[in-house]
């Protein structure tokens, strides 16, 4: 995570963190690349942000489809040996936007 990431502004002075909604946006963007179109998200399930994502963290974003394209699973985790999870969840999809 770059130290000057625009989404850090205002979140929070002296202890910057990447907002969960930004992380979710990255996952939806990656899902669009996977599916070939922007997904229409019907609902989110099991959405968790167990570890704060901070400047300097190195992450890996994974998005997987369930085969029929109706559900996605995503995870943002550390790319180093620590293997902590920053965000995870599932999306139920409704079709193309």
C-alpha positions as CSV (number, residue, x, y, z in Angstrom):
1,X,0.0,0.0,0.0
2,X,1.5,3.3,-1.0
3,X,2.1,5.9,1.7
4,X,0.4,8.6,-0.4
5,X,-2.7,6.6,-1.4
6,X,-5.5,9.1,-2.0
7,X,-8.0,7.1,0.0
8,X,-6.0,7.5,3.2
9,X,-6.9,11.2,3.4
10,X,-9.1,11.6,6.5
11,X,-8.7,8.0,7.6
12,X,-7.2,8.8,10.2
13,X,-4.8,11.5,11.3
14,X,-1.7,9.9,12.8
15,X,-2.9,6.3,12.1
16,X,-3.9,6.0,8.4
17,X,-6.0,3.0,7.3
18,X,-7.5,2.0,4.0
19,X,-11.3,2.2,4.4
20,X,-13.2,-1.1,4.0
21,X,-15.4,0.4,1.2
22,X,-12.2,1.0,-0.8
23,X,-11.1,-2.5,-0.4
24,X,-14.5,-3.8,-1.4
25,X,-14.3,-1.6,-4.5
26,X,-11.0,-3.2,-5.4
27,X,-12.6,-6.6,-5.1
28,X,-15.5,-5.6,-7.3
29,X,-13.1,-4.2,-9.9
30,X,-11.1,-7.4,-9.9
31,X,-14.4,-9.3,-10.3
32,X,-15.2,-7.2,-13.4
33,X,-11.9,-8.2,-14.9
34,X,-12.6,-11.9,-14.1
35,X,-16.1,-11.9,-15.5
36,X,-15.5,-9.6,-18.5
37,X,-18.2,-7.1,-17.3
38,X,-19.0,-5.1,-14.2
39,X,-20.9,-7.3,-11.8
40,X,-24.3,-6.3,-10.4
41,X,-24.0,-7.1,-6.7
42,X,-27.2,-8.2,-5.1
43,X,-25.9,-8.7,-1.7
44,X,-22.8,-9.1,0.4
45,X,-22.3,-12.0,2.8
46,X,-19.7,-12.7,5.5
47,X,-18.0,-9.4,4.9
48,X,-15.1,-9.1,7.3
49,X,-12.2,-6.7,7.9
50,X,-10.2,-8.5,10.6
51,X,-6.9,-6.6,10.2
52,X,-6.5,-2.9,9.4
53,X,-4.9,-2.3,6.0
54,X,-2.2,0.3,6.4
55,X,0.4,2.1,4.3
56,X,3.4,-0.1,3.6
57,X,1.4,-3.3,3.7
58,X,1.9,-5.6,0.7
59,X,-1.2,-7.5,-0.3
60,X,-2.6,-10.1,-2.6
61,X,-6.2,-9.8,-3.8
62,X,-7.9,-13.0,-4.8
63,X,-11.4,-13.2,-6.5
64,X,-13.0,-16.5,-7.4
65,X,-16.2,-17.3,-9.2
66,X,-18.4,-20.3,-8.3
67,X,-18.6,-21.5,-11.9
68,X,-22.1,-20.4,-12.8
69,X,-21.2,-16.8,-12.2
70,X,-23.8,-16.2,-9.5
71,X,-21.5,-15.9,-6.5
72,X,-18.0,-14.5,-6.0
73,X,-15.6,-15.0,-3.1
74,X,-12.8,-12.4,-2.4
75,X,-9.9,-12.1,0.0
76,X,-7.3,-9.5,0.5
77,X,-4.4,-10.9,2.5
78,X,-0.8,-10.1,3.2
79,X,1.7,-11.1,0.5
80,X,4.4,-11.9,3.0
81,X,4.9,-14.9,5.3
82,X,2.7,-13.4,8.0
83,X,-0.4,-14.3,5.9
84,X,-2.9,-12.1,7.8
85,X,-6.3,-11.4,6.2
86,X,-7.3,-7.8,5.7
87,X,-10.7,-8.4,4.0
88,X,-12.9,-11.2,2.9
89,X,-16.4,-11.9,1.8
90,X,-18.9,-13.2,-0.7
91,X,-21.0,-11.5,-3.2
92,X,-24.3,-12.7,-4.7
93,X,-24.6,-11.4,-8.3
94,X,-27.7,-10.5,-10.2
95,X,-26.4,-10.1,-13.8
96,X,-24.6,-7.5,-15.9
97,X,-24.9,-3.8,-15.0
